[in-house]
Amino acid sequence: MGVHWKQDQPILLLLRVALVEQFPFLTRLGYSPHWSGIGGFVDRKTKSGGPSAHAEGRAADIYLSAFDPYEKMLGDGLLRLFGSNLTALGVDHVIWNRQIWSAEKGGPRRYENKKNGPHTDHVHVAFTRAGSQKQPPLLSKLVRDLRWRLDFTLRTRLSGLETVRYGPADWKSPFD
């Protein structure tokens, strides 16, 4: 049985669960009625007329604003997470806030694309065809680790501490 490409692929299903589990606000976020949270399958063509990664259900848009300090931290973390694990996660490329990291050319490097914009309102991650069919446990672990690092960084910054200290048990992350 072949792959049905006109739907979200297994990696996107796992990505959506892993991100919302660690960053529940991603279900509430919305810059327009049509774009919010974590998008996936969209039936559209590339400039050359072929199917885009979105049209094959192997690309996700994670809607964040590069102009919101918390969301920018998360977007920067996701760029590093996907860029540093291209091969292990089967990532083709990731774009965020005028930067791109790709399997073909490495990165991060400057992203200038007038047609697709600077990607300051979402992280775009596209997986290879083979990578899109997997659900590597590493992805969930990396997202959990990212949440821990961001919370730790925020806690440390907000407390003004330079050394490792543990905050109150009722610490509430701004990502919730």
N, C-alpha and C positions, 0 to 999 in steps of 0.2 A: 504494500500500500504506500503510495507517495505522500509527500507533504502537501497539505492544503495551505498555500501561501497567502491567501486572502483573509487572514485572521492573525491575531496576536500569537506569536510563537512561544514555546515553553519558557525560554529565558525571560521574556517580558512578563509572563505570568508570575514567575518567581521574583523578578525585580520589583514588581508592583507590591507584592506581599511583603517582601523584605523592607522596602522603603517605608511603607505605611505603618508597619509594625514598629519601626524605630522613630519615625517622624510622622505621627498621626495627622498633623496639620496639612499634610499633602493631599488629604481627601477634601479639605475645606478651601484650599487655595484656589483663586480664580481671577484671572485678569480679564476675562470675557466670558460670556455664557457658554461659549463653545470650547474654550481652552482653560482647563483647570486640572490640578492634580498631576496625574501621570498619563499622558497620551501614548497611543501605540499605533495600531493599524489605521491607515488613511489611504484610500485608493487613489493614488496620483502617480503621474509619470515624471521621469527625469527630463532635463532639457533635451537629451538625445532621444527621448521617446520610450525608453525602457522603464520597467517598474522601479520605483524608488525603494529604499530600505523600508520605509513606512508602508508602502503598498504590498510588501511581502511580510509585514508583521514582525520585522526584525529590528525596528528602531523605536526608541521611546523618547518622548519629550517630557522632561521633569520641570514643571513650571515653578520657577523661582525668579526673584528680582535681584539683579546685581546691584541695585541701588538701596536695598534693605540690608543692613549689616549682618543680621543673623542668616538671612537667606543666601547672602554672598558667601559667608563662611561655609555653608552647606554646599553650594555650587562649586566653590573652589575645592572642597574636599572630594566631591564626586568626580571632578576633572582628574584629580590626582589618583583617586581610587581606580577609575577605569583606565587611565593612561598608564599607570604603573603595573597593571595586570592585563594588558591587551591580550597576550597569548593565552594565559590561564583562563580568562573569561570568554575568549572568542570575540573580542571587540574589534571591529573594523576601524571605527573612529569615534571620537567624542569632541563636541564643540561646546564651549561656554565662554561668555564674556570676552569676545574677540580673540579667543585662543582655540587651537585645535591640536589634537594629539591623534595620530593615525598609525595603524599597523605598517602602512607603506613608507611613511616619511618620519615617523617618530614624533617627538614634541616634548613639551608643548612649544608651539610656535604661533606667531601672529596669524589671525584669521581675518581676512578682508573679503567679504562677499556682499556686494551691493544688493543682489537679488534676494539672498536669504537673510540678510541683516546680520548684526553683530552677535546675536544670541545672548542678549543681556536680559531676556525675559524667560529663558529656559535653557536647561542642559539638554543637548541632543546627544544620544548615544546610539550608535548603530552596530549591530553584531554581524559577523560573517554568517553565511548560510549555515555552515556546520555549527558554529557557536550558538546560533539561535535555537538549535534543537536540544541543547543541553540544559540542565538545571543544576549547575555545580554548587555543592554546599559551601564552597569558598565564597560565593557571592553574598550569601546571608551573613557569614562570619565577618566579611569585610565591611558590610553595612553596619553591623553591630559595633565593630571596632571604631568605625567612623563616628557613630553616635557617642560612644564613650569619650573619644578624643575631643570632640566638639564641646560636650558638656564639661569636661575637665578644663579645657581652655577658657570657656566662659566663666566657670566658677572661679578660676584663678584670677582672671582679669577683673571680675566684679569685686573680688575680695581685696584686690590690690596686693596679693601675695606673690612673691617671686619663687617661693619654695613650695614643695608639695605639702598640702594640708587638706584635711577632710572637712567639708562643710557640714551644715546641719542635715539631719536625716530627712527633713522635709524639702530638700532642694527640688525646685521645679524647673525643668528645662524650658527655655523660651521656644524650643522646637515643638512643644506639645500644644 
